[in-house]
Amino acid sequence: MNKKLLIAGTILGILGIILGAFAAHGLEKVVNENSIKSFETGVRYQMYHAFLLLIVANFSFMTNKVKSRLLVLVLVGVLFFSFSIYGLATNALTSFDFKNIAFITPIGGLILILAWALMLMSFLKTKFD
């Protein structure tokens, strides 16, 4: 499970860096400043959760069951939250209207909140020295 967390966190981080560079250098001439800021919000939250997965992989006190659930919640949450923001921010550049699926952005945010709540519950159940 730790290897899966490390790989997923690393992939999210790599994609975050690529997408952040794209926002900074590729989008500035084709979308407005508000769209770039929105895109950067998606990148920021993706990177936060990339680091979260890398950190959780090193928690020896957390069960693999909790780690597995966290992994799924974070991946689905980032996919719904960050990637829908990427689509919405670049909506003018595509033939698909991402506004039709904008409702998944807050669902993704809720899923990310659930991941953090699951982690909190795991911490509260764990006896620390």
C-alpha atoms as one frame of an Amber mdcrd trajectory, in Angstrom:
protein
   0.000   0.000   0.000   2.826   2.411   0.812   4.292   1.954  -2.672   0.902
   2.772  -4.240   0.648   5.927  -2.122   4.175   6.976  -3.054   3.596   6.339
  -6.764   0.231   8.137  -6.787   1.656  11.092  -4.843   4.614  11.320  -7.194
   2.427  11.166 -10.321   0.126  13.867  -8.926   3.210  15.972  -8.158   4.706
  15.537 -11.623   1.391  16.406 -13.266   1.011  19.371 -10.910   4.369  20.780
 -11.966   3.603  20.254 -15.667   0.134  21.804 -15.353   1.472  24.686 -13.258
   4.082  25.453 -15.908   1.395  25.215 -18.576  -0.737  27.713 -16.658   2.168
  30.100 -16.224   3.572  29.900 -19.739   0.985  28.406 -22.075  -2.285  29.920
 -20.987  -1.331  33.549 -20.453  -2.029  34.522 -24.064  -5.164  32.443 -24.647
  -7.326  32.834 -21.523  -8.033  35.692 -19.142  -6.334  36.282 -15.796  -9.283
  34.913 -13.786  -9.104  31.636 -15.697  -5.379  31.367 -14.979  -6.019  31.988
 -11.268  -8.699  29.282 -11.269  -6.350  26.886 -13.048  -3.646  27.648 -10.460
  -6.128  26.855  -7.678  -6.600  23.408  -9.186  -2.827  22.933  -9.371  -2.354
  24.100  -5.776  -4.906  21.647  -4.390  -3.495  18.856  -6.522  -0.027  19.526
  -5.105  -1.329  19.674  -1.520  -2.797  16.231  -1.974   0.290  14.881  -3.731
   2.263  15.792  -0.605  -0.451  14.318   1.595  -0.127  10.933  -0.112   3.664
  11.018   0.188   3.389  11.776   3.901   0.668   9.203   4.619   2.812   6.500
   2.996   5.244   6.971   5.882   2.670   6.614   8.677   3.464   3.282  10.302
   0.591   3.629  12.771  -2.111   3.890  10.096  -3.677   0.660   8.860  -3.492
  -0.332   5.222  -7.295  -0.294   5.114  -7.349   3.403   6.058  -4.471   4.154
   3.688  -6.314   2.416   0.865  -9.483   4.413   1.504  -7.477   7.636   1.713
  -5.806   6.874  -1.596  -9.134   6.348  -3.347 -10.714   9.434  -1.787  -7.759
  11.651  -2.665  -7.481  10.411  -6.243 -11.206  10.732  -6.932 -11.329  14.071
  -5.104  -8.430  15.524  -7.091  -9.851  14.172 -10.334 -13.247  15.752  -9.677
 -12.014  18.963  -8.057  -8.770  19.939  -9.779  -9.402  18.431 -13.183 -12.863
  19.949 -13.464 -11.293  23.319 -12.643  -8.718  22.761 -15.396 -11.556  22.107
 -17.817 -13.587  25.096 -16.673 -10.578  27.425 -16.818  -9.785  26.375 -20.371
 -13.403  25.995 -21.488 -13.015  28.593 -24.239 -10.267  26.505 -25.854 -12.263
  23.300 -26.341 -15.367  22.185 -28.165 -16.665  20.463 -25.008 -18.571  22.738
 -22.650 -17.132  21.969 -19.218 -19.834  24.114 -17.625 -22.138  21.114 -18.126
 -20.101  19.152 -15.580 -19.222  22.026 -13.235 -21.299  20.365 -10.510 -18.523
  17.815  -9.956 -16.108  20.485  -8.671 -17.822  20.850  -5.258 -18.356  17.081
  -5.126 -14.590  16.692  -5.540 -14.026  19.215  -2.770 -16.366  17.276  -0.499
 -14.532  14.033  -1.274 -11.217  15.697  -0.359 -12.769  16.899   2.914 -13.911
  13.321   3.583 -10.329  12.115   3.042  -9.077  14.556   5.665 -11.919  13.587
   8.028 -11.006   9.911   7.605  -7.428  10.745   8.473  -8.570  12.684  11.552
 -10.684   9.738  12.691  -7.674   7.457  12.265  -5.557   9.828  14.378  -8.208
   9.984  17.103  -8.414   6.161  17.269  -4.651   5.711  17.440  -2.893   5.600
  20.800   0.279   7.629  20.591   3.094   7.616  23.131
